[in-house]
Amino acid sequence: MTHTAETGEATGTKDKDYNLVWYVEACLSNALRMETYIQDAERENDTEVAELFRKAQADSRKGAELGKQLLKARFGS
């Protein structure tokens, strides 16, 4: 299997920039997904699992905020 590195020629966006945008989107998507998981755990009265998902959600939000700060610094406000 041959792997050709994408360096921005196909997308018009350098890999590192694309990767940062992807990371922010993935963090935000995960934060939304965790909300569903929290609700599922709460419906089953499983506070231990709900707390785990709350922590994961907080981590995802933090990652998204850090990524957004980097994007803002690199691309302006």
N, C-alpha and C positions, 0 to 999 in steps of 0.2 A: 504494500500500500504506500503510495507516494503522498506526502503531505506538502502542499505548497503554502508557504506563509503568506498571509494577507497583510500587506503593509499599508493599506489605505488606497491602493489603486482601484480596487473594485468598488469600495464603498465611498471613497472620497474623504474618509475620516481615518486618521492614524489609529493604529491598534490601541495604543495606550489611552487615547481619548474615547474611542468606542468602548473599551473595556470599563472605563470609569462610568460612562453613561449606563452601560449594562449593569454594573454593580449597584448603582443607585436604584435603578428600576427593580432589580432583584430584591434588594433590601425592602423597598416599599411594598412590593408584592408579597414578600414573606410576612411583613407586619400585618397586612390585611388577612392573610391566611391564618395567622396565629389568632386573630380575633374570632374566627370561626371555631378554631380548636378550643379556645378558652370557653366559648359559649357551650360547646359540646361537653367539655369536662364539668362545667358548672351545672349543666342539666342533669348530669349523672352524680352530682354532689362529690366530685373527686377534686378536692381542693389542692391536693399535692400536684396533680397533673396540670390543673389550671395555673398554679403558680409557676411551674416550669415553663408553660407557654407564655405567661406574662413576662418572664425574664427573657425568653427568646424574642418576644415582640419588642421589648425595650432595647435589646441589643441590635435588632434590625433597624429600629428607628434611629439609634445612635449611628450606625453605619451609614444610613441614608443621609443623615445630617452632615457627617464628616465628608462624604462624597460630594454632596451639594456644595459645601464650602470650597472644596478643591475645584469643582467645576466653575463656580463663581469667580474664584481667584484667577483661573486660567482663561476664562472666556468673557470676563467682565459681568457687570450686573445687568 
